[in-house]
Amino acid sequence: MHTLEVEALDLGADVSAVGLDLADAEEEPVLGAEAAAIWARVLPAVAGETAWALDFFSHLDRVREYCERHGLDYRAAAARLVVVPAPEVAALESLFARFELETFGARAGDRLEGGDAALEGDLARHGVDAYHQAFRGYFFCAVCDFSAGSLVLLSEKLAAAEVGRRVKLVLAEQDVRLVFPQTPAG
């Protein structure tokens, strides 16, 4: 059985973050199709009813080619950014499996509707580091590093307990145990 550890992260006084780590019984990151199936359900569950999208800022030709070949909507944003709006679970699973070795971003919130030229320009130049200054304007911004079994949510609206509540059902369907690490007594 796999575990998804959900915990509040201390990334500094100016950042509110929740880390999600997907591991197997030996505490190694879960990879491949199995991981893609889990992450493809976790990310939409965290977003809930909020509009969300993926942000790719490297290997853009491969991302565009993949989207075109698989009939996925995408938008070329800024000079070096591809935005893929909320694919269905099956398409998302395939996309995550294909790009699991890449680090990319995700964001959820009303600002997606009209585009966010300032953030998208910063993402094109700085990658996920751009989320540090922008996450407060979104429901969440996320760093997807699935090769390390990791999803980091930057959000002032989501605490670890709320993230756990949102993903609990989809994890049960995937036979994944939800874990909140013990904090040492002070």
N, C-alpha and C positions, 0 to 999 in steps of 0.2 A: 504494500500500500504506500502511496505517496503522501507527503504532507505539504501543506501550504502554510508557511509561517507568516503571520501578519503582525507587524509591530510598528509603533511610533519610532521615527528616526530622529536623532539629534544632529541636524545638519547646520546648526547655528541659530542664533536668535532671530534672524530674519527669514527663516524658512520653516514652514510646517510640512512635514513629510511622513508618509507611511510606506514601509517597505514590505513587499511580498516576495517570498523566496520559496520556490517549488523544488522539493528534494525527494529522492528515493529513500529506501530503507537504510542505505549506507550514508545518507546525508550528502549525496552527490546531486548536482543539478539534473533534473529530468530534461532530456533532449528528444528531438525527433518528433515523429507523428503524435506520439502520446502527449508530449508537452504542448504541441501546437493545439491539440484538441482541448486541453485544459485552459490554456491562455485565451483561446478563441471564445471561451464561455465566460471567463473571469472578467476580461476587459469590458464587454458590453454590460455585464451585471453590475460592475462598479459604476458605469455611466448611467445606468437606469434609463429614464425617459429623456435624459439630456442629450442633445446632439453631440456627436463625437467624430473624430477623424484621426487618421494616422499621418505622421509627418516623416517623410524620407528625405534625407539631405546628402546621401552618398549613393553611389552606384545607380544614378538616376536613369540611365539608359536601360539597365536591366529591370528596374521597377516599372518604367513606362511600358517596356516590351511585355513584361509579365501581365500587367493590367490589360493591355490591348488584347493579348492572346487569350485571356480568361474572361474578357467582357466586363472588367471592373471599371467603374467610374473613377476618374482621377482628375486632378487639376494641377497644371504646372503653375507654381506660385513663386514669385521672386525669381531670381536668376538660377538658383540651384536648390529647388525644393519641389517635391511632389506631394500633394495632399490627397489622401484616399479616404473619402467619406464613408464611415460606418458600413463596411461590407457585412453581408449575411454571414452567419456562423460557418457554414461549409466553405465559403470563399475565404473567410478570414483564417480558418484552420489551414487551408492550403497556402495562403500568403505567408502565414507565420512559419510554416514548415520550410518554405522556400527561402525565407530571409532570416532564419533563426540565428545565423552567425553575424548578422548586422545589428548595430545599435541604431534604433530609430525612436521617434517620439510619438506621443498620442496626446490629444487634448479634448476636453469636453466643455461645452458652454455655449451661451448665446452668441458670443463673438464670432463663432465659426460661420454663421449665416452669411455675413457680408464679406468675409475674409478679414484678415488682420494684417495689413501690409507691413506695419512696423515689426511685429513679431516674426512674420514670415521672412522678411529680409534678414532679421537677426538669426533665425534658424538656418538660413542659407549660408550665412557667414560663420556662425559659431556652433552650429549643431545644438544639441540639447542644453548646452550652457545658457542659451537664450531664454529658456523657461524660467530661470532664476528671477529675472526681473518682471516676468509677465504672468506668472501663475496666479497671482491674486485676482486677475481679471477673468479667470476661468473657474469652472467647477473643479477641474483638475488639469494639470499638465503631467505627463508621465514619461519616464525614461524606460524604454523596453530593451533590456539586455538579456534576452532569452537564452543565449549561449551560456550565461552564468546562472540561469534559473531565476532571474530577478526582474521585478517590475517595481519602480519607485514612483509613487504618486506625490506630487507637490500640490497641496491643497489646504486652504484655510477652512474648507467646508466639510472635509472628510477626516474623521478620526479613525484610528485602527479598529475600534469596536464597530463603527458604522460600516467600514469596508468589510469586516467579517460578516456582519449581518447581511450585506448585499450579496456576498458570494457563497454563503452557506449552502443554499439549495443546489446551485450548479456544481459545487464540489461533491456533494452527496451523490449526485447523478454520475459523477466521474470517478467515484470511489477514492476520493482524496480527503484526508483528514485535515481539518482546520486547527491550527495551533497558534496560541498567543504565548510567546515566551514569558517565563517568569522573570520579574524584575527583582534584583537582589534587595534584600532588606537593608535600609539605610541606617 
